[in-house]
């Protein structure tokens, strides 16, 4: 059964020495079965099918959530190299940290996507 499901990427927090926080919230509705979307975001094969050429994903707390967008770049510059899964509840919740390559500004005024 296919149903519309919301996909939200929220709470990407960046901190400064003063511990000020900012966030990014993005919501997209995907017309696909929940199981398919879960598989796409919670497995290495799923991530590489639509997002990046390399990934290491384990949908469990403290599991890796590495997304390698540029495998030829130096470590730390390849994409989202050192992300971790914070929480996972099958087909209901996926929470993970997010980072960007160090050459990108910490407080960008716009997001290029």
N, CA, C and O atoms as a Tinker XYZ file with bonds, in Angstrom:
   452  protein
     1  N      0.839000   -1.166000    0.000000    73     2
     2  CA     0.000000    0.000000    0.000000    64     1     3
     3  C      0.891000    1.240000    0.000000    63     2     4     5
     4  O      1.815000    1.347000    0.806000    81     3
     5  N      0.618000    2.143000   -0.878000    73     3     6
     6  CA     1.356000    3.396000   -0.951000    64     5     7
     7  C      0.564000    4.481000   -0.241000    63     6     8     9
     8  O     -0.657000    4.560000   -0.376000    81     7
     9  N      1.259000    5.307000    0.509000    73     7    10
    10  CA     0.603000    6.438000    1.154000    64     9    11
    11  C      1.582000    7.586000    1.228000    63    10    12    13
    12  O      2.796000    7.387000    1.196000    81    11
    13  N      1.059000    8.764000    1.326000    73    11    14
    14  CA     1.915000    9.934000    1.434000    64    13    15
    15  C      2.474000    9.991000    2.839000    63    14    16    17
    16  O      1.735000    9.886000    3.818000    81    15
    17  N      3.784000   10.159000    2.935000    73    15    18
    18  CA     4.396000   10.260000    4.256000    64    17    19
    19  C      5.261000   11.499000    4.302000    63    18    20    21
    20  O      5.914000   11.837000    3.315000    81    19
    21  N      5.277000   12.171000    5.415000    73    19    22
    22  CA     6.160000   13.332000    5.539000    64    21    23
    23  C      7.564000   12.877000    5.893000    63    22    24    25
    24  O      7.749000   11.972000    6.707000    81    23
    25  N      8.540000   13.502000    5.284000    73    23    26
    26  CA     9.929000   13.283000    5.645000    64    25    27
    27  C     10.437000   14.617000    6.151000    63    26    28    29
    28  O     10.384000   15.614000    5.431000    81    27
    29  N     10.913000   14.648000    7.337000    73    27    30
    30  CA    11.380000   15.909000    7.909000    64    29    31
    31  C     12.818000   15.780000    8.343000    63    30    32    33
    32  O     13.219000   14.791000    8.956000    81    31
    33  N     13.584000   16.793000    8.015000    73    31    34
    34  CA    14.966000   16.906000    8.445000    64    33    35
    35  C     15.003000   18.158000    9.290000    63    34    36    37
    36  O     15.011000   19.270000    8.763000    81    35
    37  N     15.027000   17.986000   10.577000    73    35    38
    38  CA    14.887000   19.133000   11.470000    64    37    39
    39  C     15.943000   19.099000   12.551000    63    38    40    41
    40  O     16.519000   18.056000   12.860000    81    39
    41  N     16.180000   20.261000   13.115000    73    39    42
    42  CA    17.047000   20.351000   14.272000    64    41    43
    43  C     18.513000   20.184000   13.969000    63    42    44    45
    44  O     19.262000   19.719000   14.828000    81    43
    45  N     18.950000   20.541000   12.789000    73    43    46
    46  CA    20.373000   20.511000   12.510000    64    45    47
    47  C     20.988000   21.708000   13.225000    63    46    48    49
    48  O     20.912000   22.838000   12.743000    81    47
    49  N     21.575000   21.458000   14.340000    73    47    50
    50  CA    22.043000   22.558000   15.183000    64    49    51
    51  C     23.531000   22.796000   14.988000    63    50    52    53
    52  O     24.319000   21.854000   14.898000    81    51
    53  N     23.896000   24.039000   14.927000    73    51    54
    54  CA    25.287000   24.452000   14.853000    64    53    55
    55  C     25.550000   25.306000   16.073000    63    54    56    57
    56  O     24.715000   26.130000   16.447000    81    55
    57  N     26.693000   25.122000   16.694000    73    55    58
    58  CA    26.982000   25.911000   17.882000    64    57    59
    59  C     28.256000   26.706000   17.692000    63    58    60    61
    60  O     29.134000   26.324000   16.917000    81    59
    61  N     28.348000   27.807000   18.401000    73    59    62
    62  CA    29.550000   28.625000   18.429000    64    61    63
    63  C     30.106000   28.560000   19.830000    63    62    64    65
    64  O     29.549000   27.871000   20.685000    81    63
    65  N     31.182000   29.255000   20.080000    73    63    66
    66  CA    31.763000   29.303000   21.405000    64    65    67
    67  C     30.791000   29.841000   22.437000    63    66    68    69
    68  O     30.945000   29.562000   23.626000    81    67
    69  N     29.798000   30.604000   22.015000    73    67    70
    70  CA    28.820000   31.164000   22.927000    64    69    71
    71  C     27.598000   30.260000   23.074000    63    70    72    73
    72  O     26.628000   30.634000   23.734000    81    71
    73  N     27.638000   29.089000   22.472000    73    71    74
    74  CA    26.561000   28.100000   22.553000    64    73    75
    75  C     25.242000   28.591000   21.966000    63    74    76    77
    76  O     24.178000   28.091000   22.331000    81    75
    77  N     25.301000   29.559000   21.068000    73    75    78
    78  CA    24.091000   29.988000   20.365000    64    77    79
    79  C     23.739000   28.902000   19.353000    63    78    80    81
    80  O     24.633000   28.306000   18.751000    81    79
    81  N     22.470000   28.644000   19.162000    73    79    82
    82  CA    22.055000   27.610000   18.231000    64    81    83
    83  C     21.196000   28.190000   17.119000    63    82    84    85
    84  O     20.430000   29.133000   17.317000    81    83
    85  N     21.349000   27.602000   15.957000    73    83    86
    86  CA    20.464000   27.906000   14.847000    64    85    87
    87  C     20.046000   26.555000   14.285000    63    86    88    89
    88  O     20.640000   25.533000   14.629000    81    87
    89  N     19.079000   26.534000   13.463000    73    87    90
    90  CA    18.636000   25.255000   12.948000    64    89    91
    91  C     18.124000   25.372000   11.531000    63    90    92    93
    92  O     17.873000   26.465000   11.024000    81    91
    93  N     17.978000   24.232000   10.913000    73    91    94
    94  CA    17.432000   24.131000    9.569000    64    93    95
    95  C     16.276000   23.152000    9.652000    63    94    96    97
    96  O     16.399000   22.090000   10.263000    81    95
    97  N     15.176000   23.497000    9.053000    73    95    98
    98  CA    14.053000   22.569000    9.008000    64    97    99
    99  C     13.608000   22.453000    7.565000    63    98   100   101
   100  O     13.386000   23.456000    6.886000    81    99
   101  N     13.480000   21.226000    7.107000    73    99   102
   102  CA    13.067000   20.949000    5.744000    64   101   103
   103  C     12.054000   19.817000    5.803000    63   102   104   105
   104  O     12.318000   18.778000    6.408000    81   103
   105  N     10.920000   20.005000    5.193000    73   103   106
   106  CA     9.900000   18.954000    5.147000    64   105   107
   107  C      9.552000   18.664000    3.700000    63   106   108   109
   108  O      9.323000   19.579000    2.909000    81   107
   109  N      9.515000   17.392000    3.362000    73   107   110
   110  CA     9.188000   16.947000    2.012000    64   109   111
   111  C      8.189000   15.803000    2.136000    63   110   112   113
   112  O      8.355000   14.926000    2.983000    81   111
   113  N      7.174000   15.805000    1.317000    73   111   114
   114  CA     6.229000   14.692000    1.291000    64   113   115
   115  C      6.638000   13.771000    0.156000    63   114   116   117
   116  O      6.800000   14.202000   -0.985000    81   115
   117  N      6.801000   12.501000    0.484000    73   115   118
   118  CA     7.245000   11.504000   -0.478000    64   117   119
   119  C      6.081000   10.556000   -0.742000    63   118   120   121
   120  O      5.494000   10.003000    0.188000    81   119
   121  N      5.756000   10.375000   -2.016000    73   119   122
   122  CA     4.684000    9.441000   -2.373000    64   121   123
   123  C      5.325000    8.074000   -2.611000    63   122   124   125
   124  O      5.696000    7.715000   -3.728000    81   123
   125  N      5.438000    7.331000   -1.511000    73   123   126
   126  CA     6.068000    6.012000   -1.557000    64   125   127
   127  C      5.662000    5.236000   -0.318000    63   126   128   129
   128  O      5.271000    5.829000    0.688000    81   127
   129  N      5.752000    3.926000   -0.381000    73   127   130
   130  CA     5.464000    3.132000    0.814000    64   129   131
   131  C      6.474000    3.454000    1.927000    63   130   132   133
   132  O      7.657000    3.668000    1.661000    81   131
   133  N      5.997000    3.484000    3.152000    73   131   134
   134  CA     6.862000    3.784000    4.298000    64   133   135
   135  C      8.058000    2.835000    4.323000    63   134   136   137
   136  O      9.184000    3.269000    4.567000    81   135
   137  N      7.829000    1.566000    4.077000    73   135   138
   138  CA     8.917000    0.586000    4.112000    64   137   139
   139  C     10.008000    0.917000    3.096000    63   138   140   141
   140  O     11.192000    0.734000    3.379000    81   139
   141  N      9.625000    1.394000    1.934000    73   139   142
   142  CA    10.610000    1.753000    0.902000    64   141   143
   143  C     11.435000    2.959000    1.314000    63   142   144   145
   144  O     12.650000    2.982000    1.114000    81   143
   145  N     10.780000    3.961000    1.889000    73   143   146
   146  CA    11.496000    5.157000    2.338000    64   145   147
   147  C     12.424000    4.794000    3.492000    63   146   148   149
   148  O     13.562000    5.261000    3.539000    81   147
   149  N     11.959000    3.981000    4.408000    73   147   150
   150  CA    12.790000    3.538000    5.535000    64   149   151
   151  C     14.027000    2.814000    5.010000    63   150   152   153
   152  O     15.141000    3.090000    5.455000    81   151
   153  N     13.844000    1.908000    4.085000    73   151   154
   154  CA    14.958000    1.155000    3.500000    64   153   155
   155  C     15.943000    2.097000    2.810000    63   154   156   157
   156  O     17.156000    1.910000    2.905000    81   155
   157  N     15.425000    3.102000    2.119000    73   155   158
   158  CA    16.289000    4.040000    1.399000    64   157   159
   159  C     17.167000    4.857000    2.346000    63   158   160   161
   160  O     18.323000    5.134000    2.027000    81   159
   161  N     16.639000    5.241000    3.495000    73   159   162
   162  CA    17.389000    6.111000    4.421000    64   161   163
   163  C     18.160000    5.363000    5.494000    63   162   164   165
   164  O     19.002000    5.965000    6.159000    81   163
   165  N     17.910000    4.079000    5.690000    73   163   166
   166  CA    18.520000    3.380000    6.820000    64   165   167
   167  C     19.471000    2.261000    6.425000    63   166   168   169
   168  O     19.893000    1.478000    7.276000    81   167
   169  N     19.812000    2.178000    5.146000    73   167   170
   170  CA    20.781000    1.180000    4.701000    64   169   171
   171  C     21.811000    1.829000    3.791000    63   170   172   173
   172  O     21.533000    2.826000    3.125000    81   171
   173  N     22.985000    1.256000    3.776000    73   171   174
   174  CA    24.038000    1.758000    2.884000    64   173   175
   175  C     23.589000    1.663000    1.431000    63   174   176   177
   176  O     23.796000    2.595000    0.654000    81   175
   177  N     22.979000    0.548000    1.064000    73   175   178
   178  CA    22.489000    0.360000   -0.301000    64   177   179
   179  C     21.418000    1.390000   -0.639000    63   178   180   181
   180  O     21.391000    1.921000   -1.749000    81   179
   181  N     20.547000    1.669000    0.305000    73   179   182
   182  CA    19.504000    2.662000    0.072000    64   181   183
   183  C     20.075000    4.047000   -0.172000    63   182   184   185
   184  O     19.686000    4.712000   -1.132000    81   183
   185  N     20.987000    4.491000    0.674000    73   183   186
   186  CA    21.594000    5.824000    0.511000    64   185   187
   187  C     22.317000    5.924000   -0.830000    63   186   188   189
   188  O     22.208000    6.940000   -1.517000    81   187
   189  N     23.054000    4.878000   -1.208000    73   187   190
   190  CA    23.789000    4.953000   -2.476000    64   189   191
   191  C     22.873000    4.856000   -3.687000    63   190   192   193
   192  O     23.296000    5.150000   -4.805000    81   191
   193  N     21.632000    4.450000   -3.485000    73   191   194
   194  CA    20.709000    4.370000   -4.622000    64   193   195
   195  C     20.186000    5.733000   -5.059000    63   194   196   197
   196  O     19.676000    5.865000   -6.171000    81   195
   197  N     20.304000    6.762000   -4.193000    73   195   198
   198  CA    19.746000    8.060000   -4.580000    64   197   199
   199  C     20.534000    9.279000   -4.098000    63   198   200   201
   200  O     20.260000   10.393000   -4.544000    81   199
   201  N     21.496000    9.099000   -3.205000    73   199   202
   202  CA    22.064000   10.269000   -2.563000    64   201   203
   203  C     23.567000   10.449000   -2.756000    63   202   204   205
   204  O     24.017000   11.565000   -3.014000    81   203
   205  N     24.339000    9.398000   -2.640000    73   203   206
   206  CA    25.799000    9.511000   -2.685000    64   205   207
   207  C     26.398000    8.200000   -3.182000    63   206   208   209
   208  O     25.763000    7.151000   -3.073000    81   207
   209  N     27.622000    8.247000   -3.731000    73   207   210
   210  CA    28.210000    7.018000   -4.267000    64   209   211
   211  C     28.685000    6.023000   -3.207000    63   210   212   213
   212  O     28.835000    4.836000   -3.497000    81   211
   213  N     28.925000    6.501000   -1.972000    73   211   214
   214  CA    29.357000    5.603000   -0.903000    64   213   215
   215  C     28.646000    5.976000    0.387000    63   214   216   217
   216  O     28.382000    7.149000    0.649000    81   215
   217  N     28.338000    4.963000    1.191000    73   215   218
   218  CA    27.701000    5.210000    2.481000    64   217   219
   219  C     27.941000    4.018000    3.399000    63   218   220   221
   220  O     28.098000    2.880000    2.957000    81   219
   221  N     27.964000    4.319000    4.678000    73   219   222
   222  CA    28.000000    3.285000    5.712000    64   221   223
   223  C     26.911000    3.653000    6.713000    63   222   224   225
   224  O     27.039000    4.633000    7.446000    81   223
   225  N     25.851000    2.872000    6.740000    73   223   226
   226  CA    24.688000    3.190000    7.561000    64   225   227
   227  C     24.281000    1.964000    8.361000    63   226   228   229
   228  O     24.141000    0.870000    7.815000    81   227
   229  N     24.093000    2.157000    9.659000    73   227   230
   230  CA    23.529000    1.129000   10.535000    64   229   231
   231  C     22.471000    1.821000   11.376000    63   230   232   233
   232  O     22.794000    2.655000   12.222000    81   231
   233  N     21.223000    1.484000   11.152000    73   231   234
   234  CA    20.094000    2.161000   11.807000    64   233   235
   235  C     19.901000    1.650000   13.233000    63   234   236   237
   236  O     18.953000    0.924000   13.534000    81   235
   237  N     20.820000    2.047000   14.090000    73   235   238
   238  CA    20.776000    1.725000   15.519000    64   237   239
   239  C     21.460000    2.860000   16.261000    63   238   240   241
   240  O     22.340000    3.512000   15.698000    81   239
   241  N     21.084000    3.116000   17.505000    73   239   242
   242  CA    21.751000    4.184000   18.250000    64   241   243
   243  C     23.268000    3.989000   18.254000    63   242   244   245
   244  O     23.766000    2.889000   18.495000    81   243
   245  N     23.984000    5.071000   17.984000    73   243   246
   246  CA    25.449000    5.099000   17.868000    64   245   247
   247  C     25.979000    4.395000   16.627000    63   246   248   249
   248  O     27.192000    4.258000   16.468000    81   247
   249  N     25.088000    3.947000   15.745000    73   247   250
   250  CA    25.529000    3.332000   14.497000    64   249   251
   251  C     26.062000    4.392000   13.548000    63   250   252   253
   252  O     25.686000    5.559000   13.661000    81   251
   253  N     26.920000    4.017000   12.622000    73   251   254
   254  CA    27.453000    4.989000   11.664000    64   253   255
   255  C     26.380000    5.472000   10.692000    63   254   256   257
   256  O     25.481000    4.721000   10.315000    81   255
   257  N     26.489000    6.720000   10.300000    73   255   258
   258  CA    25.629000    7.297000    9.265000    64   257   259
   259  C     26.544000    8.155000    8.400000    63   258   260   261
   260  O     26.385000    9.373000    8.322000    81   259
   261  N     27.508000    7.495000    7.750000    73   259   262
   262  CA    28.504000    8.170000    6.918000    64   261   263
   263  C     28.000000    8.247000    5.488000    63   262   264   265
   264  O     27.632000    7.232000    4.898000    81   263
   265  N     27.984000    9.432000    4.942000    73   263   266
   266  CA    27.575000    9.640000    3.557000    64   265   267
   267  C     28.758000   10.269000    2.835000    63   266   268   269
   268  O     29.125000   11.412000    3.109000    81   267
   269  N     29.345000    9.530000    1.922000    73   267   270
   270  CA    30.539000    9.976000    1.208000    64   269   271
   271  C     30.112000   10.484000   -0.171000    63   270   272   273
   272  O     29.807000    9.704000   -1.073000    81   271
   273  N     30.098000   11.793000   -0.308000    73   271   274
   274  CA    29.678000   12.419000   -1.560000    64   273   275
   275  C     30.843000   12.493000   -2.540000    63   274   276   277
   276  O     30.651000   12.331000   -3.745000    81   275
   277  N     32.047000   12.736000   -2.032000    73   275   278
   278  CA    33.243000   12.791000   -2.874000    64   277   279
   279  C     34.285000   11.825000   -2.316000    63   278   280   281
   280  O     35.105000   12.221000   -1.488000    81   279
   281  N     34.268000   10.563000   -2.754000    73   279   282
   282  CA    35.197000    9.575000   -2.205000    64   281   283
   283  C     36.658000    9.863000   -2.521000    63   282   284   285
   284  O     37.541000    9.265000   -1.905000    81   283
   285  N     36.939000   10.756000   -3.456000    73   283   286
   286  CA    38.317000   11.068000   -3.827000    64   285   287
   287  C     38.903000   12.213000   -3.005000    63   286   288   289
   288  O     40.097000   12.496000   -3.094000    81   287
   289  N     38.082000   12.857000   -2.222000    73   287   290
   290  CA    38.557000   13.958000   -1.369000    64   289   291
   291  C     39.284000   13.381000   -0.153000    63   290   292   293
   292  O     39.159000   12.199000    0.169000    81   291
   293  N     40.034000   14.240000    0.500000    73   291   294
   294  CA    40.740000   13.838000    1.725000    64   293   295
   295  C     39.728000   13.504000    2.820000    63   294   296   297
   296  O     38.629000   14.058000    2.834000    81   295
   297  N     40.087000   12.605000    3.734000    73   295   298
   298  CA    39.191000   12.321000    4.863000    64   297   299
   299  C     38.812000   13.613000    5.586000    63   298   300   301
   300  O     39.646000   14.495000    5.787000    81   299
   301  N     37.560000   13.705000    5.965000    73   299   302
   302  CA    37.040000   14.910000    6.595000    64   301   303
   303  C     36.487000   15.904000    5.591000    63   302   304   305
   304  O     35.825000   16.869000    5.972000    81   303
   305  N     36.752000   15.679000    4.315000    73   303   306
   306  CA    36.297000   16.564000    3.248000    64   305   307
   307  C     35.401000   15.831000    2.245000    63   306   308   309
   308  O     35.042000   16.390000    1.208000    81   307
   309  N     35.045000   14.599000    2.548000    73   307   310
   310  CA    34.333000   13.753000    1.597000    64   309   311
   311  C     32.827000   13.952000    1.564000    63   310   312   313
   312  O     32.162000   13.503000    0.631000    81   311
   313  N     32.301000   14.600000    2.542000    73   311   314
   314  CA    30.846000   14.781000    2.615000    64   313   315
   315  C     30.440000   14.863000    4.062000    63   314   316   317
   316  O     30.877000   15.764000    4.778000    81   315
   317  N     29.633000   13.963000    4.495000    73   315   318
   318  CA    29.209000   13.888000    5.893000    64   317   319
   319  C     29.904000   12.677000    6.499000    63   318   320   321
   320  O     29.293000   11.631000    6.719000    81   319
   321  N     31.181000   12.842000    6.759000    73   319   322
   322  CA    32.064000   11.730000    7.102000    64   321   323
   323  C     31.771000   11.045000    8.433000    63   322   324   325
   324  O     31.787000    9.816000    8.508000    81   323
   325  N     31.511000   11.804000    9.463000    73   323   326
   326  CA    31.475000   11.223000   10.812000    64   325   327
   327  C     30.132000   11.364000   11.506000    63   326   328   329
   328  O     30.086000   11.636000   12.706000    81   327
   329  N     29.064000   11.186000   10.792000    73   327   330
   330  CA    27.745000   11.291000   11.413000    64   329   331
   331  C     27.422000    9.987000   12.139000    63   330   332   333
   332  O     27.983000    8.934000   11.839000    81   331
   333  N     26.507000   10.083000   13.099000    73   331   334
   334  CA    26.076000    8.921000   13.877000    64   333   335
   335  C     24.558000    8.912000   13.987000    63   334   336   337
   336  O     23.918000    9.964000   13.982000    81   335
   337  N     23.996000    7.728000   14.085000    73   335   338
   338  CA    22.571000    7.583000   14.351000    64   337   339
   339  C     22.346000    7.870000   15.831000    63   338   340   341
   340  O     23.022000    7.306000   16.691000    81   339
   341  N     21.400000    8.741000   16.115000    73   339   342
   342  CA    21.047000    9.055000   17.501000    64   341   343
   343  C     19.932000    8.143000   18.000000    63   342   344   345
   344  O     19.973000    7.668000   19.135000    81   343
   345  N     18.942000    7.900000   17.156000    73   343   346
   346  CA    17.809000    7.049000   17.528000    64   345   347
   347  C     17.192000    6.480000   16.259000    63   346   348   349
   348  O     17.236000    7.103000   15.198000    81   347
   349  N     16.622000    5.300000   16.379000    73   347   350
   350  CA    15.931000    4.669000   15.251000    64   349   351
   351  C     14.791000    3.818000   15.784000    63   350   352   353
   352  O     14.975000    2.988000   16.674000    81   351
   353  N     13.621000    4.038000   15.226000    73   351   354
   354  CA    12.452000    3.223000   15.522000    64   353   355
   355  C     11.905000    2.809000   14.158000    63   354   356   357
   356  O     11.372000    3.649000   13.432000    81   355
   357  N     12.028000    1.525000   13.795000    73   355   358
   358  CA    11.703000    1.084000   12.439000    64   357   359
   359  C     10.402000    1.674000   11.882000    63   358   360   361
   360  O      9.331000    1.587000   12.484000    81   359
   361  N     10.555000    2.272000   10.711000    73   359   362
   362  CA     9.472000    2.871000    9.928000    64   361   363
   363  C      8.725000    3.991000   10.650000    63   362   364   365
   364  O      7.618000    4.352000   10.250000    81   363
   365  N      9.320000    4.544000   11.714000    73   363   366
   366  CA     8.683000    5.635000   12.445000    64   365   367
   367  C      9.619000    6.811000   12.696000    63   366   368   369
   368  O      9.208000    7.963000   12.559000    81   367
   369  N     10.885000    6.538000   13.066000    73   367   370
   370  CA    11.787000    7.605000   13.489000    64   369   371
   371  C     13.214000    7.271000   13.124000    63   370   372   373
   372  O     13.685000    6.158000   13.356000    81   371
   373  N     13.900000    8.250000   12.548000    73   371   374
   374  CA    15.337000    8.159000   12.322000    64   373   375
   375  C     15.918000    9.515000   12.677000    63   374   376   377
   376  O     15.547000   10.531000   12.088000    81   375
   377  N     16.820000    9.531000   13.629000    73   375   378
   378  CA    17.469000   10.766000   14.063000    64   377   379
   379  C     18.967000   10.554000   13.957000    63   378   380   381
   380  O     19.496000    9.546000   14.426000    81   379
   381  N     19.655000   11.521000   13.331000    73   379   382
   382  CA    21.100000   11.391000   13.174000    64   381   383
   383  C     21.755000   12.750000   13.237000    63   382   384   385
   384  O     21.120000   13.776000   12.997000    81   383
   385  N     23.037000   12.743000   13.564000    73   383   386
   386  CA    23.802000   13.992000   13.551000    64   385   387
   387  C     24.081000   14.354000   12.101000    63   386   388   389
   388  O     23.957000   13.518000   11.206000    81   387
   389  N     24.455000   15.594000   11.881000    73   387   390
   390  CA    24.796000   16.031000   10.529000    64   389   391
   391  C     26.006000   16.942000   10.616000    63   390   392   393
   392  O     26.104000   17.770000   11.521000    81   391
   393  N     26.913000   16.792000    9.690000    73   391   394
   394  CA    28.041000   17.701000    9.596000    64   393   395
   395  C     28.303000   17.978000    8.124000    63   394   396   397
   396  O     27.809000   17.274000    7.244000    81   395
   397  N     29.066000   18.985000    7.884000    73   395   398
   398  CA    29.418000   19.358000    6.518000    64   397   399
   399  C     30.934000   19.442000    6.447000    63   398   400   401
   400  O     31.589000   19.558000    7.483000    81   399
   401  N     31.508000   19.385000    5.252000    73   399   402
   402  CA    32.952000   19.515000    5.132000    64   401   403
   403  C     33.439000   20.815000    5.768000    63   402   404   405
   404  O     32.729000   21.820000    5.741000    81   403
   405  N     34.645000   20.805000    6.342000    73   403   406
   406  CA    35.157000   21.974000    7.062000    64   405   407
   407  C     35.298000   23.242000    6.217000    63   406   408   409
   408  O     35.335000   24.341000    6.769000    81   407
   409  N     35.378000   23.110000    4.900000    73   407   410
   410  CA    35.546000   24.304000    4.064000    64   409   411
   411  C     34.256000   25.114000    3.926000    63   410   412   413
   412  O     34.289000   26.250000    3.455000    81   411
   413  N     33.130000   24.543000    4.329000    73   411   414
   414  CA    31.864000   25.274000    4.265000    64   413   415
   415  C     31.700000   26.120000    5.527000    63   414   416   417
   416  O     32.085000   25.689000    6.614000    81   415
   417  N     31.130000   27.321000    5.392000    73   415   418
   418  CA    30.944000   28.166000    6.577000    64   417   419
   419  C     30.001000   27.518000    7.589000    63   418   420   421
   420  O     29.033000   26.857000    7.213000    81   419
   421  N     30.290000   27.712000    8.869000    73   419   422
   422  CA    29.455000   27.129000    9.927000    64   421   423
   423  C     28.063000   27.745000    9.943000    63   422   424   425
   424  O     27.094000   27.059000   10.266000    81   423
   425  N     27.947000   28.995000    9.612000    73   423   426
   426  CA    26.651000   29.682000    9.683000    64   425   427
   427  C     26.305000   30.253000    8.311000    63   426   428   429
   428  O     26.331000   31.467000    8.108000    81   427
   429  N     25.988000   29.383000    7.393000    73   427   430
   430  CA    25.622000   29.829000    6.052000    64   429   431
   431  C     24.262000   30.513000    6.105000    63   430   432   433
   432  O     23.360000   30.072000    6.816000    81   431
   433  N     24.127000   31.585000    5.352000    73   431   434
   434  CA    22.838000   32.296000    5.342000    64   433   435
   435  C     21.858000   31.635000    4.395000    63   434   436   437
   436  O     20.658000   31.897000    4.472000    81   435
   437  N     22.341000   30.786000    3.506000    73   435   438
   438  CA    21.437000   30.057000    2.632000    64   437   439
   439  C     21.993000   28.655000    2.419000    63   438   440   441
   440  O     23.190000   28.418000    2.577000    81   439
   441  N     21.129000   27.754000    2.067000    73   439   442
   442  CA    21.511000   26.369000    1.840000    64   441   443
   443  C     21.414000   26.120000    0.343000    63   442   444   445
   444  O     20.377000   26.415000   -0.252000    81   443
   445  N     22.473000   25.577000   -0.298000    73   443   446
   446  CA    22.479000   25.433000   -1.756000    64   445   447
   447  C     21.641000   24.280000   -2.299000    63   446   448   449
   448  O     21.982000   23.732000   -3.347000    81   447
   449  N     20.577000   23.898000   -1.639000    73   447   450
   450  CA    19.687000   22.873000   -2.153000    64   449   451
   451  C     18.324000   23.280000   -1.831000    63   450   452
   452  O     17.374000   22.572000   -2.164000    81   451
